[in-house]
Amino acid sequence: MATKKRVTTLMTIFLVFAFALISSLAFSADILPGMVDTTKYKKKGPWLAGRAAIGDTNAWMTMFSYHFKYGIEEKYAKDFKGLKIASSFWNPVKQIADIEQLVAQGVDILFIDPSSEGALVGAVEEVYEMGIPVVLASTGVNTDKYTTWVSRDNIKAGFLYAGWMGKKLKGKGNVVVLMGMAGTSYAEDVLRGVKQGLSAFPDIKILETAYCDWSPVKAKETMEVFIQSHPKIDGIIADGGQMGFGAVEALLDAGKKIPPITADDWNGWLRLAKQQDIDFLAVSGGNPLSLIGVQLATKIMRGEPVPKIVEYPIVTFEKAQLDTDQR
C-alpha cells in the first residue's frame, strides 16, 4: 500500500507540473518553437469528442481509458457534450474504419491511440487534412500530420531497462526480451531503446525476442518455450508488469530461479515481486497521460497554442525501494 501511495504521489506531482507547463506555454504571446498554432480550430463549446481506441484489452488499457473518461465526463465536463468511442482491439483495419465512422458522426476533435505506427498513417493524415484536430495518446504514427502527441519516451524506457540489466549482470550474460504489441510505436520504440542500451554491453546476448501483447498468458506461454530452449537465462527484459507476471509464473512452475527482470508499476506485478523477493526495475507505464491529452484538447478547441509533442515523465524504482516503502 505504501508503494502504491508513493508512486501515486510522484505521478500527481508530475501531472501538476505537466499541467502547469502546458498552461504557461499556452498563454505565450508568440508561437514558440515546438508549439502548434491552433487558432484555426477555435470553436465555441461544448464540443463532441471522438476516440479511436485500441480497447480495454488489459488492466493498463482499462486505466488509460478511465483517465479519458474522467477528463471528459468530470474534470472538463462543462467543455464537452459527449465522447464517442470505437475500439479496434489491435486491428489496424478496423481502427481505420472506426476513424472514418467517428468523423462521419461529426466529432469536433479526435483522440487516437494508434494500433500501428505504419498502417494508420493515411487515416491520421486524412483527418488532419480535413481540418479536424488530432490528439495522439501514448502510441504514435510515422507522420507529423497530427495536432499534438502525448506519450512516454519509450526509447528512453528501453534504454533504462538495458542499462539496469547490464549493471545487474556485470556486463555479461544471456537475456530474453518480452515486448508488447508488434507494430505499435510503444513496443517498437522500447525495443529500439533496449537494443541501443545493450550495445554498451557487447557480452550480453539476446537469446530471444517475442511480442506478448502485454498479456500475462502469452508471456507465460512464451517463457515456457524459452525455458525449454535455453537452459541458462540470466535476465528478462519485459516491458510491462503483466508480461513480467506471466514470465515469473512460468519460471516458478518449472522450478527455476527468478533472474533479474524489468517491468512497470502495475500493482499486481509489484505484489508478486514482493512475495517472491524478485530483483527488478520498474519503469512507470504512464496510463494517466490520457488525462493530459484531454487537457490539451480543451486548449486546442479554444485556439490556444499547444506543444507538438508532450513527453510524459518517467518514474523508476527497484526492489530496495519497494522493500523500504512497504516496511
Number of C-alpha atoms within 10 A of each C-alpha: 9 13 20 16 11 13 16 12 12 15 20 13 12 16 18 12 13 18 15 12 12 18 17 10 17 23 12 11 8 11 17 14 8 11 18 19 18 18 14 14 18 14 13 9 14 16 19 18 22 25 25 26 23 24 18 16 14 14 15 20 16 13 16 21 21 17 21 25 19 15 19 24 16 12 15 16 14 12 18 18 13 16 18 13 18 19 18 20 14 20 14 19 13 17 26 20 15 21 27 16 15 20 18 9 12 12 19 21 24 26 25 25 23 30 30 25 20 16 19 21 19 15 15 25 16 15 19 18 11 9 12 19 24 24 27 25 27 27 22 25 24 14 13 14 17 21 23 23 25 23 22 21 19 26 22 18 27 27 22 22 29 25 20 20 29 22 11 18 18 12 16 16 20 17 23 20 21 28 23 22 19 17 18 21 22 25 23 21 20 24 27 16 23 25 16 17 22 23 16 13 19 11 15 21 17 17 15 15 16 18 20 25 21 26 22 21 18 19 28 23 15 21 27 18 12 20 16 10 12 13 9 13 21 20 23 25 27 32 30 26 29 29 31 29 24 24 27 27 21 23 17 13 10 12 9 13 12 20 18 19 28 28 26 25 23 19 15 12 21 22 15 16 20 14 9 12 12 18 16 27 23 26 23 22 24 21 21 20 24 28 25 22 23 23 18 26 26 20 19 27 23 17 18 24 26 26 22 17 15 21 15 24 18 17 17 17 16 15 17 11 11 20 13 10 14 11 7
